[in-house]
Amino acid sequence: FSPELADITIYVIDVSAGDKIPRKGGPGITRSDLLVINKIDLAPLVGADLDIMDRDARKMRGDRPFVFSNLKANVGPDAIIDFILITGGLKQGGKNSETHAVS
């Protein structure tokens, strides 16, 4: 896979993998256009701290956006969809600006 061949890259991580994932970095964390931290509802069940994930994602990504999501509870999909539409040049502006490190 070559990210240079993609118009938009979205890297999705699962909270159940632990709160250390953003801290570990790697190209998906640091260079993707959008980082999605998914299944936030599982954080208490696996001992993951969302505040730590937020802090580490901000540190590793700089100004690049990220969003927390729980699609079962409809948390985050509007921000992800808006990001795709706006970044892909399909529309201007957005109804939901809940991607972090942007607001």
Kinemage of the C-alpha trace (Angstrom):
@kinemage 1
@onewidth
@group {chain A} dominant
@subgroup {mainchain}
@vectorlist {calphas} color= white
{ca phe a 1} P 0.000 0.000 0.000
{ca ser a 2} L 1.302 3.436 -0.929
{ca pro a 3} L -0.422 6.370 0.797
{ca glu a 4} L 0.756 8.640 -2.008
{ca leu a 5} L -1.716 6.875 -4.315
{ca ala a 6} L -4.704 7.636 -2.076
{ca asp a 7} L -6.635 10.902 -2.114
{ca ile a 8} L -7.551 10.528 1.576
{ca thr a 9} L -6.172 8.146 4.184
{ca ile a 10} L -8.186 7.237 7.270
{ca tyr a 11} L -6.587 5.051 9.917
{ca val a 12} L -8.958 3.318 12.327
{ca ile a 13} L -7.835 1.912 15.650
{ca asp a 14} L -9.902 -0.021 18.157
{ca val a 15} L -9.912 1.062 21.813
{ca ser a 16} L -9.863 -2.592 22.867
{ca ala a 17} L -6.254 -2.780 21.636
{ca gly a 18} L -5.344 -0.522 24.574
{ca asp a 19} L -4.673 3.123 25.256
{ca lys a 20} L -0.988 2.821 24.273
{ca ile a 21} L -1.713 2.551 20.538
{ca pro a 22} L -1.620 6.312 19.727
{ca arg a 23} L 1.599 6.672 21.745
{ca lys a 24} L 3.336 3.982 19.678
{ca gly a 25} L 3.076 6.156 16.586
{ca gly a 26} L 3.703 4.550 13.247
{ca pro a 27} L 2.708 5.928 9.862
{ca gly a 28} L -1.014 5.254 10.268
{ca ile a 29} L -1.112 7.229 13.509
{ca thr a 30} L 1.182 10.052 12.462
{ca arg a 31} L 0.563 10.501 8.729
{ca ser a 32} L -3.035 9.529 7.979
{ca asp a 33} L -5.351 12.368 7.050
{ca leu a 34} L -7.784 11.301 9.774
{ca leu a 35} L -7.316 9.007 12.751
{ca val a 36} L -10.487 7.330 14.013
{ca ile a 37} L -10.355 5.966 17.550
{ca asn a 38} L -13.267 3.552 17.408
{ca lys a 39} L -15.321 1.561 19.929
{ca ile a 40} L -14.901 4.082 22.740
{ca asp a 41} L -17.721 2.332 24.585
{ca leu a 42} L -15.315 -0.543 25.290
{ca ala a 43} L -12.754 1.629 27.106
{ca pro a 44} L -13.972 0.846 30.646
{ca leu a 45} L -14.160 -2.865 29.855
{ca val a 46} L -10.541 -3.096 28.719
{ca gly a 47} L -9.041 -0.529 31.085
{ca ala a 48} L -8.269 1.997 28.352
{ca asp a 49} L -8.176 5.656 29.362
{ca leu a 50} L -9.676 7.910 26.673
{ca asp a 51} L -7.987 10.982 28.181
{ca ile a 52} L -4.606 9.310 27.688
{ca met a 53} L -5.548 8.380 24.117
{ca asp a 54} L -6.624 11.980 23.464
{ca arg a 55} L -3.369 13.367 24.877
{ca asp a 56} L -1.195 10.908 22.963
{ca ala a 57} L -3.088 11.368 19.694
{ca arg a 58} L -2.646 15.153 19.956
{ca lys a 59} L 1.067 14.713 20.681
{ca met a 60} L 1.713 12.235 17.859
{ca arg a 61} L -0.500 13.899 15.238
{ca gly a 62} L 0.222 17.582 15.775
{ca asp a 63} L -2.398 19.499 13.785
{ca arg a 64} L -3.779 16.435 12.016
{ca pro a 65} L -7.390 15.670 12.997
{ca phe a 66} L -8.710 12.674 14.884
{ca val a 67} L -12.118 11.644 16.135
{ca phe a 68} L -13.437 9.333 18.833
{ca ser a 69} L -16.281 7.128 17.655
{ca asn a 70} L -18.811 4.596 18.810
{ca leu a 71} L -20.860 3.754 15.765
{ca lys a 72} L -23.286 1.599 17.767
{ca ala a 73} L -24.340 4.735 19.675
{ca asn a 74} L -24.023 7.029 16.635
{ca val a 75} L -21.047 8.910 18.114
{ca gly a 76} L -18.634 10.239 15.514
{ca pro a 77} L -20.048 9.237 12.124
{ca asp a 78} L -21.129 12.792 11.221
{ca ala a 79} L -17.612 14.110 11.834
{ca ile a 80} L -16.099 11.269 9.787
{ca ile a 81} L -18.542 11.751 6.911
{ca asp a 82} L -18.017 15.526 6.906
{ca phe a 83} L -14.250 15.008 6.885
{ca ile a 84} L -14.488 12.721 3.853
{ca leu a 85} L -16.832 15.044 1.982
{ca ile a 86} L -14.869 18.215 2.721
{ca thr a 87} L -11.373 16.764 2.312
{ca gly a 88} L -12.447 14.943 -0.831
{ca gly a 89} L -13.737 18.224 -2.256
{ca leu a 90} L -17.340 17.043 -2.399
{ca lys a 91} L -18.752 19.864 -0.242
{ca gln a 92} L -17.685 22.970 1.648
{ca gly a 93} L -18.120 23.454 5.370
{ca gly a 94} L -19.619 20.883 7.670
{ca lys a 95} L -22.459 20.409 10.084
{ca asn a 96} L -20.319 18.713 12.699
{ca ser a 97} L -16.839 19.836 13.684
{ca glu a 98} L -16.114 17.197 16.287
{ca thr a 99} L -12.776 16.140 14.871
{ca his a 100} L -10.114 16.986 17.432
{ca ala a 101} L -7.043 19.123 16.887
{ca val a 102} L -9.035 21.141 14.361
{ca ser a 103} L -11.453 23.046 16.565
